[in-house]
């Protein structure tokens, strides 16, 4: 579970570091989806990250979906 994902707001930054490459994204959308809704996993063709966790916390009733778009090409750190 992303324990504090419900605290994320539109405009927040998400930074992912992987093997010396820094990826930065800006949150553009926050939504709650049905737990069976697979449309949140569809290919979009752009550079985005979708973070998904159960909501409300400690249940499996629905899904909290946070979408962020990549700010720029990754930089080597």
N, C-alpha and C positions, 0 to 999 in steps of 0.2 A: 504494500500500500504506500502511496505517497501521502504520508501522514498529514502534512500541512498544505497540500495542493489546494484546498478550499480557501486559503489565504491569498492566493495569487490573484492579481488584478490585471485587467487589460492595460498594456503599456509596460508591464514589468518585463525585465530581461531574464532570459534563461541562458546559462553558459554551460557548455559541455566540453570537457577536455578529453581528448582521446589520443593517446600515443603522440604527444607533442603537437597536436593540432587543436586549435581553439575554435569552437563553433558558438556563435552568439545569435540568439533569436529574440524577437519581441512578441509578447503575447498579444494576439489580435482578437481572440474569441474565447469565451467561456460558456459552456452549455451543460445541461443535464440531459442525458439520453436514457432511453429504455435499455435495460441490461441485455436485451436481445438485438439491439440496433447495430448492425454491422456496417452501416453507411459511414460511420466515423472512421473506418479503416480503409476507405476507398482511396485509390491512387488519385492524386491531384495534379501531378506534373510540375509542381513548383517545389521550392526548397522550404519545407516546413517540418515541424515536429509536433506530434500529437501525444499529449500525456493523458492517460486514462486511469482512473481509480474508482473504487466503489464509493457510493454516497447514499445516504448519510454514512459517516464514518462507522466502521465496525459492522456494516450490514452489506448485503449484496442486492439491495432493492433497485438501485439505478446506477448510472455511471456519470461521473463528473469528467468532462472532456475539455481540456485546455489546448488550444491551438496557437502555435507561435510560428512566425515566418522568419526565415534566416535574414539577418541584417546585411551580411556581406559574405564574400568568399572567405573560407576559413584561413586563419593565419597560423604559421608555424611558430610555436613558442619554445 
